[in-house]
Amino acid sequence: MAESPHINEVRSALLDTLRDLRNKENPMDIKRALAVAQVAGVLVESAKVENEYLKLTGQDQSKFLEIPPDPAVAHLGTTVQPGDRNGITSITRHRMGG
């Protein structure tokens, strides 16, 4: 069974696209880059909806947004557990626009 998608995959794909666009010898086709950006935008919007749903239902976990365990330190017993706030006591949300 495939792993659940994660926001890190979106970030990685966008950074790969940016790298490919900047490649002077073999730049990515603009239409393809726009398609990647559009799909990434839809994924980000779905993450926003998921975040609002979690907030409204009082949940604090999301497989798409939570920090995945780091296999490099898993043997140390220091992986992040779902719901672990890692010392974060508050979050300030800033919104742009009117």
Secondary structure in CASP SS format (residue, H / E / C, confidence):
PFRMAT SS
TARGET T0000
AUTHOR 0000-0000-0000
METHOD secondary structure of the structure
MODEL  1
M C 1.00
A C 1.00
E C 1.00
S C 1.00
P C 1.00
H C 1.00
I H 1.00
N H 1.00
E H 1.00
V H 1.00
R H 1.00
S H 1.00
A H 1.00
L H 1.00
L H 1.00
D H 1.00
T H 1.00
L H 1.00
R H 1.00
D H 1.00
L H 1.00
R H 1.00
N C 1.00
K C 1.00
E C 1.00
N C 1.00
P C 1.00
M C 1.00
D C 1.00
I H 1.00
K H 1.00
R H 1.00
A H 1.00
L H 1.00
A H 1.00
V H 1.00
A H 1.00
Q H 1.00
V H 1.00
A H 1.00
G H 1.00
V H 1.00
L H 1.00
V H 1.00
E H 1.00
S H 1.00
A H 1.00
K H 1.00
V H 1.00
E H 1.00
N H 1.00
E H 1.00
Y H 1.00
L H 1.00
K H 1.00
L H 1.00
T H 1.00
G C 1.00
Q C 1.00
D C 1.00
Q C 1.00
S C 1.00
K C 1.00
F C 1.00
L C 1.00
E C 1.00
I C 1.00
P C 1.00
P C 1.00
D C 1.00
P C 1.00
A C 1.00
V C 1.00
A H 1.00
H H 1.00
L H 1.00
G C 1.00
T C 1.00
T C 1.00
V C 1.00
Q C 1.00
P C 1.00
G C 1.00
D C 1.00
R C 1.00
N C 1.00
G C 1.00
I C 1.00
T C 1.00
S C 1.00
I C 1.00
T C 1.00
R C 1.00
H C 1.00
R C 1.00
M C 1.00
G C 1.00
G C 1.00
END
